[in-house]
Amino acid sequence: MRAEYAHSIHSMQPRLMTELPPPWFTIGCMTHRERRETTAPFTLLMAVYGGNSLREVERSVQSSTIEQTLPPNQVVIVRDGPVQEPVQQYLDTLQSTMAVWFTAERPDLPVPEVTIVPLDENRGLAHALNIGLQHCDFDVVARADCDDVSLPNRFATIIPQFTRRSAASHTTVKSKLPIDVMGSAIREFTDDEHQPGQIRMLPAEGADLEKYARMQSPVHHPSVVFRKSAVLAAGGYPEDAGRFEDYLLWERMMLNHAQFLNMPEPLVLYRTNQEAYERRGGWDMFREELRLQWRFLRDGFTSPAQFLRNTFIRAAYRMMPTSLRKRAYHSIVSRRNTEISAAPAPAEVQAKPRGRHAQSE
């Protein structure tokens, strides 16, 4: 085993951001074993490709496993085509490395089973995730991207609520139907995760989220936990949707009467940079999005008026200069965060101050 993969985990743990609002749910008073016994077992699903660096992959895996208050039971990583040699070596030794981590740092917990699924060629994220779902042993699946960072309380916060199969106490809609997809706010960062950027929030559920979904993705993909059975019932990730495989999946699931819920607390640090704003523009991006909007209209997910509105807004946004698009993006996110934060909450969800944390793609 390469020694650099078994170094101290504490030195790499992100510092919790004290300026964030308190979580609206915590099981911090339980022991690690009690947490494990009172929540559903779940799989962490990731995909890595040739553009991911060892630094990104290692940080993402560590933050989603050994650093979690509630670690996953299984880790499935799909290698989407050839990857850089250091990344391949890391994947080859990950199961033994994971055993070293947990033996040293978390001896009271079982070591997550690691499943590496190698694909000979890169066929895109949707295909990789569909293959990965075939290897997930549990119905509860948590997603993570290989260049993002999960905060230490991510799974301890979201998995118990998801397990309860009911609407969370902070929302206004009480549904007897099980939650099929649950996400959280996210917080952006560039190179330094200890200098986080803008939070991106989404409506919690119900009519507000249904309305929002007709214009933007209803959940942040890197933050979600979902039922594998519900995803498969909707046909899995669409492999012909370009860069919008997740949004089209959520549309199909909503049409299939799946239940969605968002938490206001950011549980994932979402990596972004100047290139991300450049990728959000241009004719190719607009053409992909136009095809997506046409499919929404054809499926009956949006009305003709919503189709025209969305097309006009996206044409303006995708075609404007990158510098202007960046300013417009931050302005839109800030305004949406203000609107969501100002929405009235039921009396029973008034959070008691706890001194700890709380983003859209």
Salt bridges, closest charged atoms under 4 A:
GLU4 OE2 - ARG2 NH2 2.28
GLU67 OE2 - ARG59 NH1 3.13
GLU105 OE1 - HIS10 NE2 2.90
ASP145 OD1 - ARG143 NH2 2.60
GLU188 OE2 - ARG200 NH1 2.88
GLU193 OE1 - ARG59 NE 2.91
GLU210 OE1 - ARG214 NH1 2.66
GLU239 OE1 - HIS127 ND1 3.20
ASP240 OD1 - ARG295 NH1 3.32
ASP284 OD1 - ARG287 NH2 2.32
GLU288 OE1 - ARG243 NE 3.30
GLU289 OE2 - ARG314 NE 2.70
GLU289 OE1 - ARG318 NE 2.73
ASP299 OD1 - ARG298 NE 3.50
